[in-house]
Amino acid sequence: MRSRILWSFIASLAVATSAFAAEPIKIGVINMLTGPFAEAGSFQVNGLQLALDDINKAGGILGRPVELRTEDNQSTNPGTVLAFSKLFTDPAIKAIVGPIASTHIQAASPAIAKAGIPTMIGGTDPSLTRVNNKWVFRARPNDLYSSKVIADFGVNTLKLKKWAIVHATDAFGQGGAKALTESLQTMGVTPVLDQGYTSNAQDFTPIVLAIKKSGAEVLGTYMTVPADQAIFAKQLRQLGVNIQWVGSPTTVTVTARNLAGEALHGTYAVVDFNADANDAAKEFTKRYRERFGVYPDNFASWSYDSLHILATAMNNAKSTDAEAVRKAILAIKGYKGLEGTYEFDTRGDGLHGYNIVKNDGGKIVFIKRVDFPVE
C-alpha cells in the first residue's frame, strides 16, 4: 500500500516537474518604453505583468508557462515597424500584443498582414479593422462608438448644439473627428469649428482663440498624446475659455490628469475603462494600486485583457497554430474583461460600447455605460 502511494507521489511530482520545465510559450509585446508615450507605456507594462501572473498561476497556456518578449517602439511609427519586424523573425513568437496608438498600428498593418501572426491592438481608429487584415483583433471599442456616445451626451444630456471639434491630425484624431462630425450631423448639428493640430505641439493659443471666436458652447476632442491634452487644457483656462468639454479617453488618462491638474476639472469623457464600471474593473483597480501604488487607466486595462484573450483563445483551440488561434479569438463571446464583455465580430472588434465619466475635482466619477448591438 505504502509502495503504491509512494509511486503515485513520484508520478505526480514527475508530471509537475515536467510541466514546470516545459518550453515556454512566447508572446511578443510592442510597447512605448521610450519617447513621449513612455509614461503610458509603463501602465501597459504593469497591466501585462498582472495578466502574466494570473495566467501562469492558473497553469499557463496548454500547461506551459508563458513568457513575454518586449520590443520598444520608441513611441514612433518607424520604431513600431522595426519592433514588429524583430518579433516576426522569431518563430517562437505565437501571438503579439501590439501598440495602443492608431497611427503606429496603421504604419505596421501591412507587415502584420504579411506575417500572419494574431495581433491584439488598442488603437480606436475604426479603419484599423476595415482594411482586409484578418490578423488584427481590437481589445478596445472603436471610435464609431465613442463618437456616438460623445454626440448623444452633449446634445441630449447637456443640451448643447454649438460644437467645436479639436483633434490630432494622425489616424486616431482624424478618424475620431470624422466620426464625431458624422454623428452630430445625424442629430441635425453641424460643428461651428473643426480644428486639427500636429501631435506633440507646445502652443495651442491659435486654436483656443479660434474656439473663443466661434461661439462654441461645447468642445469635443480626440487628442492622442496626454501631454498635448494637458497643455491645451491649461491654455484654454488661461485664456478664459470655460465651455463644456466631452473628450475621448485621453482626457482622463493618469498622465493627462497629473499634468493638467485643475484645468481638466469639470470635464467629461467617454472611456473604455473605469474602475467603477464593473466588478472585474473594481478588483483589478484594487490589485493594481496595491502592487504599483497608483490608479490604473486604459493603457493598463486593454493590455491586461489582451493577454488574457490570447491565453483563452489558445487554450480553447488547444493549439498555438496561428489560424487556429485566429478562429478561436473570433469565437470568443461573453468574455467578461476589464473593459466590458467581449463579443468579437467578423472584423475583429471585441467591444461595442463606452462608459461616460466626469472629472469631479480630480476624482473620476462613473456616470453610465452605453453599449451598442454587435454588427
Residue pairs with C-beta under 8 A, 6 or more apart in sequence:
19 59
19 63
19 64
20 65
22 63
22 64
22 65
23 64
24 60
24 64
24 65
24 66
24 67
25 60
25 61
25 62
25 64
25 65
25 66
25 67
25 94
25 314
25 320
26 66
26 67
26 68
26 69
26 90
26 92
26 93
26 94
27 66
27 67
27 68
27 69
27 93
27 94
27 95
27 96
27 97
27 307
27 310
28 68
28 69
28 70
28 71
28 87
28 90
28 93
28 95
28 96
28 97
28 117
29 48
29 68
29 69
29 70
29 71
29 96
29 97
30 70
30 71
30 73
30 80
30 83
30 84
30 87
30 96
30 97
30 98
30 99
30 104
30 108
31 41
31 44
31 45
31 70
31 71
31 72
31 73
31 99
32 38
32 40
32 41
32 44
32 72
32 73
32 74
32 75
32 99
32 100
32 101
33 41
33 45
33 70
33 72
33 74
34 41
34 72
34 74
34 75
35 73
35 74
35 75
35 76
35 79
36 75
36 199
36 200
36 225
36 227
37 75
37 101
37 225
38 75
39 226
39 255
40 100
40 226
40 253
40 255
40 299
41 75
41 299
43 254
43 296
43 297
43 299
43 300
44 100
44 299
44 300
44 303
45 70
46 288
46 291
46 292
46 296
46 300
47 288
47 296
47 299
47 300
47 301
47 302
47 303
47 304
48 68
48 97
48 303
48 304
48 307
50 284
50 287
50 288
50 291
50 300
50 304
51 303
51 304
51 305
51 306
51 307
51 308
52 66
52 68
52 307
54 308
55 61
55 66
55 307
55 308
55 311
56 65
56 66
60 66
60 311
61 311
61 314
61 315
61 320
62 314
62 315
62 318
62 319
62 320
66 311
69 87
69 90
69 93
71 83
71 84
71 86
71 87
72 79
72 83
73 79
73 80
73 82
73 83
73 99
73 104
75 101
76 104
77 103
77 104
77 107
77 108
78 107
80 99
80 104
80 105
80 107
80 108
81 107
81 108
81 111
84 96
84 98
84 108
84 111
84 112
84 115
85 111
87 93
87 96
87 117
88 111
88 115
88 117
93 117
94 117
94 118
94 314
94 320
94 322
94 325
95 117
95 118
95 119
95 120
95 310
95 314
95 320
95 322
95 325
96 117
96 118
96 119
96 120
97 119
97 120
97 303
97 306
97 307
97 310
98 104
98 105
98 108
98 112
98 119
98 120
98 121
98 122
98 136
99 105
99 121
99 122
99 123
100 121
100 122
100 123
100 140
100 298
100 299
100 302
100 303
101 122
101 123
101 170
101 172
101 224
102 123
102 124
102 125
102 128
102 170
102 171
102 172
102 175
102 224
103 123
103 170
103 171
103 172
103 224
104 123
105 121
105 123
105 125
105 128
105 136
105 171
106 123
106 125
106 127
106 128
106 171
109 128
109 131
109 133
109 136
112 119
112 133
112 135
112 136
113 132
113 133
113 134
113 135
115 135
116 135
116 322
117 135
117 322
118 135
118 137
118 310
118 313
118 322
118 325
118 326
118 329
119 135
119 136
119 137
120 137
120 138
120 139
120 306
120 307
120 309
120 310
121 128
121 136
121 137
121 138
121 139
122 138
122 139
122 140
122 298
122 299
122 302
122 303
122 306
123 138
123 140
123 171
123 172
124 138
124 140
124 141
124 142
124 143
124 146
124 172
124 175
124 176
124 248
124 249
125 142
125 143
125 171
125 172
125 174
125 175
125 176
126 142
126 143
126 144
126 175
126 179
127 171
127 175
128 136
128 138
128 142
128 171
129 136
129 138
129 142
129 347
129 348
129 349
130 347
134 326
134 348
135 322
135 326
136 348
137 309
137 329
137 330
137 344
137 348
137 350
138 348
138 349
138 350
138 351
139 302
139 303
139 305
139 306
139 309
139 337
139 339
139 342
139 350
139 351
140 272
140 298
140 302
140 339
140 351
141 272
141 339
141 340
141 349
141 351
141 352
141 353
141 354
142 349
143 172
143 175
143 176
143 179
143 180
143 222
143 248
144 179
145 352
145 353
145 354
145 370
145 372
146 176
146 179
146 248
146 249
146 270
146 354
147 176
147 179
147 180
147 182
147 183
148 179
148 183
148 372
149 270
149 353
149 354
149 356
149 370
150 180
150 183
150 220
150 246
150 247
150 248
150 270
151 180
151 183
151 184
151 186
151 187
151 189
151 220
152 183
152 187
152 370
153 246
153 268
153 270
153 356
154 160
154 163
154 218
154 220
154 244
154 246
155 161
155 184
155 187
155 189
156 187
158 218
158 244
158 246
160 217
160 218
160 244
161 189
161 217
162 192
162 214
162 215
162 216
162 217
162 218
163 184
163 189
163 191
163 192
163 193
163 216
163 217
163 218
163 219
163 220
164 191
164 192
164 193
164 194
164 195
164 210
164 211
164 214
164 216
164 218
164 219
164 220
164 243
165 177
165 180
165 181
165 191
165 193
165 194
165 195
165 219
165 220
165 221
165 222
166 193
166 195
166 196
166 197
166 207
166 211
166 219
166 220
166 221
166 222
166 223
166 232
167 173
167 174
167 176
167 177
167 194
167 195
167 196
167 197
167 221
167 222
167 223
168 174
168 196
168 197
168 198
168 199
168 222
168 223
168 224
168 225
168 228
169 196
169 197
169 198
169 199
170 199
170 224
172 222
172 224
173 196
173 199
173 222
173 223
173 224
174 196
175 222
176 222
176 248
177 194
177 196
177 222
180 220
180 222
181 191
181 194
184 190
184 191
191 220
192 214
192 215
192 216
193 210
193 211
193 214
193 216
195 207
195 210
195 211
197 204
197 207
197 228
199 224
199 225
199 228
200 225
200 227
200 228
201 228
201 231
202 231
203 231
203 235
204 228
204 231
204 232
204 235
204 236
205 235
205 239
207 232
208 232
208 235
208 236
208 239
208 241
209 239
211 219
211 236
211 241
211 243
212 239
212 240
212 241
216 243
217 243
217 244
218 243
218 244
218 245
218 246
219 243
219 244
219 245
219 246
219 247
220 246
220 247
221 229
221 232
221 245
221 247
221 248
221 250
221 251
222 247
222 248
222 250
223 229
223 232
223 247
223 248
223 250
223 251
224 250
225 250
226 250
226 253
226 255
226 256
226 259
227 255
227 256
227 259
229 247
229 250
229 251
229 253
229 256
229 259
229 260
229 264
230 255
230 256
230 259
230 260
230 263
230 264
231 259
233 256
233 260
233 263
233 264
233 267
234 260
234 263
236 242
236 263
237 262
237 263
244 268
245 251
245 266
245 267
245 268
246 267
246 268
246 269
246 270
247 267
247 268
247 269
247 270
248 269
248 270
249 269
249 270
249 271
249 272
249 273
249 298
250 256
251 264
251 267
251 268
251 269
251 359
252 264
252 269
252 271
252 297
252 357
252 359
252 364
253 297
253 298
253 299
254 294
254 295
254 296
254 297
256 264
257 264
257 359
257 362
261 362
262 362
264 359
265 359
265 360
265 361
265 362
266 358
266 359
266 360
267 358
267 359
268 356
268 357
268 358
268 359
268 367
269 356
269 357
269 358
269 359
270 354
270 355
270 356
270 357
271 298
271 354
271 355
271 356
271 357
272 298
272 301
272 302
272 339
272 340
272 351
272 354
272 355
273 281
273 296
273 297
273 298
273 300
273 301
273 302
273 338
273 339
273 355
274 281
274 355
274 357
274 364
274 366
275 281
275 282
275 284
275 285
275 295
275 296
275 364
275 366
276 282
276 366
277 340
277 355
277 366
277 369
278 336
278 338
278 340
280 336
280 337
280 338
281 301
281 338
281 339
284 296
284 301
284 304
284 338
285 295
285 296
288 294
288 295
288 296
288 300
289 295
289 296
298 339
301 337
301 338
301 339
302 338
302 339
304 337
304 338
305 337
305 338
305 339
305 342
308 337
309 329
309 332
309 335
309 337
309 342
309 350
310 325
310 329
312 328
312 332
312 335
313 325
313 328
313 329
313 331
313 332
314 320
314 325
314 328
316 328
316 331
316 332
317 324
317 325
317 327
317 328
319 325
329 344
329 348
330 344
330 346
330 348
331 344
332 342
332 343
332 344
332 350
333 342
333 343
333 344
334 341
334 342
334 343
335 341
335 342
336 342
339 351
340 351
340 353
340 369
340 371
341 351
342 350
342 351
343 350
343 351
343 352
343 374
344 350
345 352
345 374
345 375
352 371
352 372
352 373
352 374
353 369
353 370
353 371
353 372
354 369
354 370
355 366
355 367
355 368
355 369
355 370
356 367
356 368
356 369
356 370
357 364
357 365
357 366
357 367
358 364
358 365
358 367
359 365
